[in-house]
Amino acid sequence: MSSDSGIPTYRGSDGIWVKGTKFHKPEKFGTFEYFYKNPEEVWQYTLFRKKMLENAEPNESHRIIAQIENELKDRFQLITQNVDNLHRRAGNKRLFEIHGNYREIKCSASCREIRPIPTELKGKELTEDLTQEEINVLKCPNCGAWMRANILWFDEYYDERTYKIDSSLKVAKNTGVLFVIRTSGATNLPIQIAQTTIQYGGYVVDINLENNSFSDYLSTKKNKLILRGKSIEFSPKIKQLIKNCVEQCV
């Protein structure tokens, strides 16, 4: 979804999962184990990523999805793997950020306190070191451990408190139509969401550029529609169909 805003994907054919960053492959770098050993280096990259996200703007697909929510009200829920805050900036309110977000930090030790990212932390170039002031605000005020970005790393597990696993599966259970847009399904919760929707009689519409784990799962299912192309090619039509349905029900 956010690739049209200039933010690289993780697992697409040109994503950073495939290409890697300049210095690391994400599957090594994006882990709690690596952060524990190299917190300053990870925070340098995090603040570089923060600058990238802050400079990005919601694209037309983000805005259309916000308009669909406004049309459907409480019949709409958005489950997103994106950590970039663009859905919120576009106007979505009923959303579950199952991979966390860059608006918050949390303690990396046992107290696990979550708080907004300090205003003193500004976006950086990748080569810029942390200042002592930045290091100071990145220490937990309760226990003194390093704070970390409130995002899901590759060696971590979904939970309800931070990543809304139970809430997301409850939404999937009660969903009539699940639209899967621009995600590969390479992590287990998104696939579980699609499986749960199918299991309880809902339909899944897979909108992606290429085949993926969702299309593999859906290949033998009846309650599915697979569409290939950019989200912007389909989102205006989806919005109009939903608008027509809402008007007919009034």
N, C-alpha and C positions, 0 to 999 in steps of 0.2 A: 504493500500500500504506500509506503513512504519513499519507495525508490523514485517515484515521479517528483518527489520534493528534493531529490539529490542525495538522499541517504542510502548508502550501499546496503544491499541485502546480505544475509548470512549464507544461505545455501543455494541461491540461484546460480545459474551457470557462470555469472560474473561476480558472484558474491564473495565476501571476505572469508567465508568458510572454505571456499575453493582456492582463492588466490592467496589468502593469508594477509596479515598486515606486513609492514615493511620489515619488522623484526621477528614476529612470532606467528605461528598458526593459532587460531582462536581456541582450538580444543586443548591447547597447552596453556595459553596465556589467560583465557577466560575461566579460570578455576579458583576456588577458594585456596587450594593448596599453593598455587603460584602467588596469590596475594599474601598469604601468611608469610612466605619467604621474602617477598619483594614488594612491600606495600607502597613505597614511594614510587617505584616504577609503574605500578598499576594505576596509582592516582594520577601520574603524569598523563597516561593514556586516557583515563577517565575524564580529565579536564579538557583534553584535546577533543574527545568525543562530545563533551558538553558544549564546547564552542561550536562544533559542527551542527548539533541539534538546535542550538539557539539561533543559528543563522538560517535554518531551514524554515519554510512556511508551509502551512497546510495546503494541499493541492485540491483540485476540483473534486476528486473522489472523496477526500476527507469531508469536504463541505456537503456533498450530496448525502453521505451517510448521516451527517448531523441533521440534515433536512428530513431524512427518512425517520429518524428518531422523533423529530418534532411532529411528524405526521402520525406516527403510531403510538406515541406517548409510552405508557407502561407496558404495552405489548412488544416493545423493542428492548433488546439487551445486546450490548456489544462486548464480545470477548476478544481481547487483543493481546498478541505477543509483543507488540511494539512497545518500546520503553522511551520513546522520543517525545511524548506529551502532545503530539500533533492532533490526535483525536479530541483531546480536551480543548485545545486551542481553537479547533474548528467548531466547537459547541456541543460535543457529546457529553452527556452526564451519566447515563445509565451504562457504565462500562466496568469491566473486570480486567485489570492489567495483570495477566497471569505470569508475566516475566518481570514484574516490578516496574520501576521507573527511575529516571535520573533526577526527579525533583526531591528525592529523599535520600538520607543516609541512615545506616543503622550500625550499632556496635557489632564488631566482629567476634566478640567474646560472649560470655554466657548471659549477660544482661539483655542483649539484643534490642536495646532501645532504638526506636525509629523516630527520626525528627527531620524537619525540612533541611535541605542542604544549606549550609551557612552562606550568607550574602557575601562574605569575604572571599569565597571561592569563585574565581572567574575562569572562564575558558582560556586555554593556553595553546600554544603551538606544541607539537610533540617533543621538541628539543628543549623546552623550558623546564628547569628544575622547580621543585616546590620551594617556597620561601619558608623561613622558620615560623612566621605568623600562620601560614597555611597549615603547616604540620601541627601547630598548637591547636587549631580549631578542629583538626581531624582526629583528636584524641577524645575518647568517651569521657564525659564529665563525671560519670558514675564510677568507672573502674580504671580509666586511663588507657584502655586498649585502643587500637586503631578503629576508627569508623570506616565503613565501606559503603560503596554505592548500593542502594536497595534494589538490586537486580538479581535474577536467577543465573548462577554460573553453571558451567557444564558438569561439574561434579557434585551438584546439589539436587535436592528433591523438592517437588511441589508440596506446599502445605496450605492450610486455609488462612492462617493469620496474614501472611504476606502475599501469597500467590493464588488464593481463592479457588482451590481445587474443588472443594465441596460445593461452593456456590455455583461454579461454572457447570459442574455435572448436573446440579439441580435445574439450572436453566436449560441445559441440553435435553433433559428428561421431559420438559414441558414445552419444547419447541416444535412448532408445526413445520417451519422451513428454516434450515440452517444454511446460510451463505458462507462458504469458505472462499476467502478472497486473498490471493497473492501470498499464500503460505504453503510450505512444502509438507508439513505434517511429520517432520523428522524427530520431534520430541513427543513423548507419550501422551501428555494431557490433551493436546489438540486432537489426536486420533481417538482418544477415549470420548471426547465430546461428540465427534461424528458418529462413533459406534453407538453411543447412548441415544442420540437422536433417532438413528435408524431402528434401534431396538424397541423404542417406544412409539414407533409408527410415524415419525416425522420424515421429511424429505431433506436431502442434502444437495446443494448446488455448488459444484466445485469450479471456481473461476481462477485459472492460473495460466501462466505462459506455457508451462510444460507439464508433462505427467510427473507424478510424485507419489508419496505414500498414501495420500487420500484417494487418488485414482486407482491405485493398486487395491485398496480396501473396497472401493465402491464398484469395482469391475463386475462383480457377481450380484450386486444389489439392484432391485427394481426401483426403489424410491430415490432415484438420483438423476441429476442432470450435469453433464460435464461440458464446460465451455472453455475454450482456449483463446486467450488474448489479454490485453491490459484491462485493469479494472475500469478505467474511464470509458472503455468501449461498451461496457454493460451497465454500469451504475446508473446512468440517466434513464435507461429503459426500465431497470428495476424500480427506480423511484416512481416513474410514471405508472407502472403496473400497480404498485402499492397504493398510489394516490387514487387510481380508478377504483380499486377494491374498497378503500375506505369510504369513498363517496357513495358507492352502491350500498354500503351497509348502514349509512346514515338515514 
